Amino acid sequence: MSPSVTGTFCAVEKDYLFAAIASLICFEIAAESADETSEGHKTFKTNLFDKITALSGISIKMRKFEEIKQ
């Protein structure tokens, strides 16, 4: 799934390195969030799809703020 997310970012950003890095950061944030609510492999995959499509600038900033705070 991460190559699909990276491809999506590369479609809208001319700097492919920046797009790849940003996509993997967003993918990581969505995966961490999905892991918190999943009960197993099947629910994780479904939750990951839901979380990746629901990402927003605010949710990304809040997650990084929480990491810095710790």
Rosetta silent file (secondary structure, phi, psi, omega in degrees, C-alpha in Angstrom):
SEQUENCE: MSPSVTGTFCAVEKDYLFAAIASLICFEIAAESADETSEGHKTFKTNLFDKITALSGISIKMRKFEEIKQ
SCORE:     score description
SCORE:     0.000 S_00000001
   1 L     0.000  -32.042 -178.025    0.000    0.000    0.000 S_00000001
   2 H   -62.573  -35.889  175.522    2.850    2.428    0.671 S_00000001
   3 H   -61.945  -33.660  177.451    3.904    2.560   -3.020 S_00000001
   4 H   -66.456  -41.833  178.618    0.357    3.633   -3.898 S_00000001
   5 H   -65.448  -43.904  179.001    0.465    6.387   -1.302 S_00000001
   6 H   -62.514  -42.394  177.326    3.906    7.504   -2.524 S_00000001
   7 H   -60.763  -37.870  178.210    2.688    7.525   -6.123 S_00000001
   8 H   -64.343  -43.636  178.314   -0.235    9.699   -5.123 S_00000001
   9 H   -64.764  -40.574 -179.800    2.078   12.206   -3.456 S_00000001
  10 H   -66.520  -24.500  179.520    4.415   12.194   -6.478 S_00000001
  11 H   -69.271  -23.665 -176.582    1.464   12.992   -8.738 S_00000001
  12 H  -115.806   -0.303 -179.103    0.984   16.361   -7.038 S_00000001
  13 L  -129.020  126.754 -177.699    4.557   17.264   -6.009 S_00000001
  14 L   -71.800  -31.457  177.980    7.373   17.930   -8.496 S_00000001
  15 L   -83.856   99.983 -173.518   10.127   17.129   -5.986 S_00000001
  16 H   -66.117  -32.254  177.461    9.879   13.330   -5.873 S_00000001
  17 H   -65.489  -46.602  177.392   12.220   12.960   -2.903 S_00000001
  18 H   -60.476  -43.059  179.926   10.114   15.349   -0.832 S_00000001
  19 H   -62.193  -41.609 -179.553    6.948   13.563   -1.988 S_00000001
  20 H   -65.833  -44.620  179.485    8.351   10.161   -1.010 S_00000001
  21 H   -63.672  -46.889 -179.558    9.438   11.337    2.435 S_00000001
  22 H   -62.025  -40.523 -178.588    6.132   13.110    3.104 S_00000001
  23 H   -65.570  -40.214 -179.224    4.120   10.091    1.963 S_00000001
  24 H   -71.420  -32.521  174.673    6.000    7.705    4.244 S_00000001
  25 H   -64.648  -45.718  178.705    5.607   10.054    7.214 S_00000001
  26 H   -64.217  -39.431  178.043    1.861   10.216    6.587 S_00000001
  27 H   -62.467  -41.317  178.419    1.747    6.444    6.105 S_00000001
  28 H   -63.717  -44.553  179.366    3.517    5.958    9.440 S_00000001
  29 H   -60.898  -44.737  178.991    1.104    8.288   11.250 S_00000001
  30 H   -64.667  -39.760 -179.708   -1.883    6.464    9.764 S_00000001
  31 H   -66.356  -41.939  177.699   -0.384    3.060   10.648 S_00000001
  32 H   -62.850  -41.262  179.218    0.266    4.075   14.253 S_00000001
  33 H   -67.235  -40.806  179.251   -3.275    5.376   14.555 S_00000001
  34 H   -66.250  -35.978 -179.532   -4.725    2.238   12.961 S_00000001
  35 H   -64.096  -32.819 -179.287   -2.696    0.036   15.286 S_00000001
  36 H   -65.694  -26.535 -175.003   -4.263    1.692   18.331 S_00000001
  37 H  -112.769    3.209 -176.334   -7.760    0.606   17.289 S_00000001
  38 L   -93.490  150.894  178.604   -7.066   -2.737   15.585 S_00000001
  39 L  -109.779   -6.551 -179.533   -7.662   -6.176   17.027 S_00000001
  40 L   179.699 -172.580 -176.360   -5.731   -8.178   14.427 S_00000001
  41 H   -61.120  -44.081 -177.548   -4.365   -8.288   10.877 S_00000001
  42 H   -67.254  -42.674  179.914   -7.718   -7.994    9.121 S_00000001
  43 H   -71.905  -30.455  178.390   -8.944   -5.087   11.220 S_00000001
  44 H   -62.778  -46.785 -177.928   -5.550   -3.379   10.956 S_00000001
  45 H   -61.685  -43.869  178.464   -5.672   -3.316    7.162 S_00000001
  46 H   -63.532  -46.020  179.132   -9.211   -1.936    7.146 S_00000001
  47 H   -63.982  -35.755  178.561   -8.357    0.650    9.800 S_00000001
  48 H   -63.452  -44.179  176.180   -5.216    1.653    7.893 S_00000001
  49 H   -59.021  -44.463  179.814   -7.262    2.378    4.769 S_00000001
  50 H   -63.351  -44.186 -176.454   -9.683    4.429    6.858 S_00000001
  51 H   -69.636  -38.153 -178.780   -6.922    6.348    8.659 S_00000001
  52 H   -67.422  -34.720  179.354   -4.911    7.145    5.529 S_00000001
  53 H   -79.156  -19.058 -178.410   -7.958    8.624    3.807 S_00000001
  54 H   -95.880   -0.405 -179.619   -8.924   10.606    6.914 S_00000001
  55 L   -61.314  142.862  174.587   -5.505   12.250    7.417 S_00000001
  56 L  -139.089  167.859  177.772   -5.490   16.010    7.556 S_00000001
  57 H   -57.856  -36.771 -179.235   -2.886   18.642    8.238 S_00000001
  58 H   -67.434  -44.017 -178.985   -4.219   19.034   11.751 S_00000001
  59 H   -66.064  -34.206  178.058   -3.987   15.325   12.598 S_00000001
  60 H   -68.611  -45.600  179.322   -0.410   15.206   11.284 S_00000001
  61 H   -63.969  -39.817  179.750    0.650   18.249   13.301 S_00000001
  62 H   -64.553  -41.118 -179.592   -1.034   16.910   16.451 S_00000001
  63 H   -64.036  -44.692  179.593    0.728   13.549   16.147 S_00000001
  64 H   -67.508  -34.698  176.935    4.131   15.175   15.723 S_00000001
  65 H   -64.171  -41.407  178.998    3.393   17.546   18.632 S_00000001
  66 H   -62.919  -38.561  179.135    2.576   14.559   20.853 S_00000001
  67 H   -66.247  -40.344  179.980    5.895   12.923   19.918 S_00000001
  68 H   -67.367  -39.391 -178.215    7.856   16.079   20.741 S_00000001
  69 H   -62.664  -33.705 -178.192    5.986   16.490   24.034 S_00000001
  70 L   -76.086    0.000    0.000    7.036   13.022   25.203 S_00000001
